[in-house]
Amino acid sequence: METHHEYSENWNIDQNQYNKNYLETKEILESIKNTYPEVVKKFPMRSTPYYLSLINWDDEADPIAKMVIPSQDELNYKDIGTITHEHDNTKLFGLQHKYDQTALILVSNECASYCRYCFRKRFVGLHQKEIMHNFEKAVEYIKDHPEINNVLLSGGDPLILSNQNIKRILELLDELPQLKFIRIGSKVPVTFPSRITNDPELLDILKDYSKPNRRIHLQTHFNHPKEITKESISAIDALISANVLIQNQSVLLRGVNDDPKILAELLNSLVGIGVNPYYVFQCRPFTYKPSAFQVPLWEGIDIINEARKYLNGQSKRFKFCMSHATGKIEIIGKMGDEILFKYHQSKYPENHNKIFTRKLPKDEVWLWEHT
Ligand code: SF4
């Protein structure tokens, strides 16, 4: 599908405000790409001048840099993608149907900024083989499956598409009375907020299709308090004014938000700006070798529990989950020398609400057994 016209070609993003940044960051970006030519050939690098401007280049441990700057380590990743088992749920190119009620539709393979930990590294920024090219076919599939009551538009990032494409998709979905709500997964409010604040046409489209009886929910992806800026707050505010409801999915990431106080500050601040903490995800592996971003499960439980001490009822409504091949598995906590889990969403009926324990090594980052 066609991408948003202001993006990628000329980096024409809020030039007045970011002109200086624009030139500096473009230079930085080129120099980074030249430093990691082999890595970026395999896993592309992209970001926006705005997002790169949040990096403190004097800080070697800068969390934004950790999320967007490639590392040599990525060359060691093997068997990318098969481990997610997403293909098992793919019913049409670009449409996954894992849970009865939800159709997940991949509408773009591009994002404003590529996260180095992305579990869809297998195609994001690379090729369009896994995305939906003929949305009418998706509509037919949904009509044939009356159990589907919501659609999650994902990718890549749907808000990277042109307004015309976004409108067409929402228009087609609007014709399906079985849908109770529509979800858009997008990191654009975090990485490219001017795409929202400078585009009244996009906001009008979202407002038109976020109807009182069928709201659009936007699931965004803030990971660190540094991402909550006046620009991203304005983007959230504009979305709220367009009647879009907003939730956040963070990923627990080593060197980014694996400090309970930082995580708590993020979650409390999100509630403050009108974004509901929805999930904190255990970092989903895309290769059998743990990446530098993954925090062991035992340690993750401690971080989440400690963070909860600084949260109120509103900011602790999130679930700490693994988005697993078999379902969303909540990581409830420790019981003696075992970890307690519960299926929050299950692909298989026999696992619905199932609670189970596992004895896992202290450095284990995932539950491999069902995959
Ligand atoms: S924004 Fe989402 S889809 Fe895009 S690279 Fe980041 S995690 Fe992956």
Boltz pocket constraint, residues with backbone or C-beta under 6 A from the ligand:
constraints:
  - pocket:
      binder: B
      contacts: [[A, 110], [A, 111], [A, 113], [A, 114], [A, 115], [A, 117], [A, 118], [A, 119], [A, 120], [A, 124], [A, 155], [A, 156], [A, 157], [A, 187]]
      max_distance: 6.0
